[in-house]
Amino acid sequence: MIFDAAGFVFEPPPVISRARRVLIKPSASYPMPYPVSTSQEMLSAIIEGIRQVSDADVLILAGTPDGEPVYPVYQSLGYNFPRVLTLDVRDCIWVEVDNPLPKPLIVPTFWVPNVILSCDYLITVAPLKVIEGQGQLSIANLLSVLPSSKYGGGAPWGWQDLYELGIEQVIADLYFTLPFDLGIIEARQKFVGEDDPTRGMVEECGRVFVGEPYEVDSEASKALGIKTDHLDLIKEARVGLED
C-alpha cells in the first residue's frame, strides 16, 4: 500500500497483536541521517503503532559494514526508545540457515543472527535508495544482518566473492532464506548515489510504501521507475519453488 508521508501513521497487521517478540531491521549502517539511514521519526511511528495493539518485546537490530560497534550509530541517529532493546549484529550468536530454494542462485546457506529466528514478526524498514543504478529497498536492507566476521576480511564466501559472483543474486537468495513479514520503504525522499553510499543526490517523493517485502519493493520500483534486478530473479525463483 502507498501512503502520504505527511502524517504517516503505522497501522500494524492484526497478527502483531499475538506476537511475543517483534524485530525491526532499520537501515543504520552509517551515522548519517535520513535519507541515508532510516529516520528516528519512522521508527518511532512503527513502535507506537505496535504498542497500540501489543505488549510484545520490540527489538532493533543492525550492523556496520566494517564490523565496528553499531551503538554509536544508534546514538547518532537518535534511536533511543523506551522499552525497546537495541542489538548489534556483531554481538549476536550466529547460526547457519539453509536456503530453501531447490537450486539456490548462488548462496546455499547464510550465517545470520540467531535472534532473528526467535522472533514472531520481522519488519525491514529502509529509506528509498538507488545506488549505482540499482534500487536498494526493503529486501536489500537485509544484507547488513550478515555478520562481517563471517563475510569480511577476504573470508571464503565473503563480501568480495559475493559481489564478484553477483550481489543481486545474493539478495534474491537472502529473501528466501530470511522471510521477513513486512517491508516498509520510507520514501519521503529518494537518495541517488554511486560507489559511496553516504553521498548522493536527494529528490522529494512524499510517500511511504508498506507491504510484504517483495510486493512492496515491486510496487515502489514500478511506481517510481526504479531498476531493481533482484526482484526479477525472485520472481523467477518463486516459480521454481512453487513447482
Secondary structure as the mmCIF struct_conf table of DSSP 4:
data_model
#
loop_
_struct_conf.conf_type_id
_struct_conf.id
_struct_conf.beg_label_comp_id
_struct_conf.beg_label_asym_id
_struct_conf.beg_label_seq_id
_struct_conf.end_label_comp_id
_struct_conf.end_label_asym_id
_struct_conf.end_label_seq_id
STRN STRN1 ILE A 2 ASP A 4
BEND BEND1 ALA A 5 ALA A 5
TURN_TY1_P TURN_TY1_P1 ALA A 6 GLY A 7
HELX_RH_3T_P HELX_RH_3T_P1 PRO A 14 ARG A 18
BEND BEND2 ARG A 20 ARG A 20
STRN STRN2 ARG A 21 PRO A 26
BEND BEND3 SER A 29 PRO A 31
TURN_TY1_P TURN_TY1_P2 TYR A 34 VAL A 36
BEND BEND4 SER A 37 SER A 37
HELX_RH_AL_P HELX_RH_AL_P1 GLN A 40 VAL A 53
STRN STRN3 ASP A 57 ALA A 62
TURN_TY1_P TURN_TY1_P3 PRO A 65 ASP A 66
BEND BEND5 VAL A 70 VAL A 70
HELX_RH_AL_P HELX_RH_AL_P2 TYR A 71 LEU A 77
TURN_TY1_P TURN_TY1_P4 GLY A 78 GLY A 78
TURN_TY1_P TURN_TY1_P5 PRO A 82 ARG A 83
STRN STRN4 VAL A 84 ASP A 88
HELX_RH_3T_P HELX_RH_3T_P2 VAL A 89 ASP A 91
BEND BEND6 CYS A 92 CYS A 92
STRN STRN5 TRP A 94 ASP A 98
BEND BEND7 LEU A 101 LYS A 103
BEND BEND8 LEU A 105 ILE A 106
BEND BEND9 PRO A 108 PRO A 108
STRN STRN6 THR A 109 PRO A 113
HELX_RH_AL_P HELX_RH_AL_P3 ASN A 114 LEU A 117
TURN_TY1_P TURN_TY1_P6 SER A 118 SER A 118
BEND BEND10 ASP A 120 ASP A 120
STRN STRN7 TYR A 121 ILE A 131
TURN_TY1_P TURN_TY1_P7 GLU A 132 GLY A 133
STRN STRN8 GLN A 134 GLN A 136
TURN_TY1_P TURN_TY1_P8 SER A 138 ILE A 139
HELX_RH_3T_P HELX_RH_3T_P3 ALA A 140 VAL A 145
BEND BEND11 LEU A 146 LEU A 146
HELX_RH_AL_P HELX_RH_AL_P4 SER A 148 TYR A 151
BEND BEND12 GLY A 152 GLY A 152
TURN_TY1_P TURN_TY1_P9 GLY A 153 GLY A 154
TURN_TY1_P TURN_TY1_P10 PRO A 156 TRP A 157
HELX_RH_AL_P HELX_RH_AL_P5 TRP A 159 THR A 177
BEND BEND13 LEU A 178 LEU A 178
BEND BEND14 ASP A 181 ASP A 181
STRN STRN9 LEU A 182 GLY A 193
BEND BEND15 GLU A 194 ASP A 195
TURN_TY1_P TURN_TY1_P11 PRO A 197 THR A 198
STRN STRN10 GLY A 200 GLY A 211
BEND BEND16 GLU A 212 GLU A 212
HELX_RH_AL_P HELX_RH_AL_P6 PRO A 213 LEU A 224
TURN_TY1_P TURN_TY1_P12 GLY A 225 GLY A 225
HELX_RH_AL_P HELX_RH_AL_P7 ASP A 229 GLU A 242
#
